[in-house]
Amino acid sequence: MSDAIATSQAKVVSLDPALVPLICATLLYAVPWIMGCSSSATTARKSSPAKNAEAREQLRLASDEAGDKLAPTMSGRKLTIDKMAQRAATSLQFSNDEYGVAFDAPKGYLLKEGELSEMDRGLGYLGPVPMHFATQGGVRLATVEPPTGVRLGTNFVNEFFTVSALYNSTAESCSALDITPEFRGAPVTRTVDSIVFRGTEEAAVASMHQYSGIYLHGFANETCYEIGYGVATIGDGAARNLKRVDPQNLLSRLERILDSVRIAPPNFERFTATD
């Protein structure tokens, strides 16, 4: 029986002599192919970091180029136009070429050009918004006031910012303000668009109303420029149960308009220089 098993095993492992050449040929082709694949894989593994770095650099350059196309560099002119548009959206702009004066007022306020009407609230019972030129001939250019109905339930009456001009003036006459000593306070100096303005605090109390303000004069272009701003309230004795506003806080807010004032030579001065 053992002989039979040995014979059977011999039959299993024995190869047909005719298949030997075919098997050898197959091995001859398979071994180089396998070695080639292994070599290619090894080469790919060795070169992949450099190729990956190169690919990343190409992607970065492509991204930068796309970003440049999507967000072009803004020119100075474009930035100026955008800034002016933003300013126009948040403020009222006044400009008077005849006297070369311009400024920005808060949006929501009333911008009144020229002389004020007799119906203007002014300083309440203390009278109209004044001009303080020492000589005749001053022209009110514009006045800014809040709309009616603001700060209801308080002792607030009015606040204002006004600009006037007196052409054919002199530095000496411009330095004088028509304010009597009893209403004068501390002297004030401000620089507005490179022009030095000097003036004084002003205060008055009468007819259950009180007023605090500042008036300034500056001389340039043969013109005396006047800037005044102030706050009128109901007097402390009459206010009683009303909430009180702080005039100094309101004056500080009005000075933001002062910061925006721009002054250039009047039209007739520019035309004369051109001719």
Steps between C-alpha positions, in 0.01 A plus 500: 500500500785735572630435152164604359504826695856579388401430143199732531713784652753460228226549245384818672836680512629378166486753211417437144827546312312688231396774748851575622599731211174690535547549875856619455399752237229631726745544785745678272238765415341523847815557703620811308145642502475453878845650551412794275183575695690484823768730365241749370322503833827556680593783264158656544532479875843662488395785270155570651614764757662717230205457267259579782692817588499605135128432476433702815703794362304488172173499694616798710597701193169417335313604815693829523430574136130428548496719813659787308232471234220490755636787718687750280713767664292815571641818354536818706223662295264208570576522873429874496168449322399227746594721796295788363202269443525372858518857633196596291304209646563606860497880483350812346750695292501876466714679243504866402736572209439874519672520841696174477345342811393137540420267791318179592200486735347193667235328293155556647573863592359801315738687272375854440685703240506880511324722750277341763127568496320678782338166588835343583521377862833676554586533868142470618387807693855636483463593133623383158830328423742795493783616276779684681691698236619835633425667163202484266485280191516148641315228303364186665589204282339204679361382834455145629226422754331181622148417379201597712401248765842367602575447869138524606446499876824687564594864553649514148396796280743508206856450384664659197815520290524805275756636251513857370747706294596865459698572182737795454592488866831547681677285755466773761125551461444124478661446840217695666173330598186697574436334837457715809730420796215378721433209260864409435669199651844347456695565179504217246744416218443238230681414177258440213641376169841653588343838587525620861161600646476697822193584700326459830248299692161668524223456758166663577213439741158672477127434458526151652747397224877470506758474224860381471702540182832572330570755227821506295648729233769406248653718228615379156445588132404858596201346678401486866345158566271458799411165654256480789339209680295476816222340703185659647308337784219578740641657816559283802231682698234435236603145406391342831388146408661498155806290430804724455736478203867583539583799274872415507434156352296656220768762435757221464281334239462826310879529488502193275343724235773755568761231429351448153509865390705566183591849381631592154541835322162643388398465136569862416849470654576193286369663183709812565814289551429310175444817298 
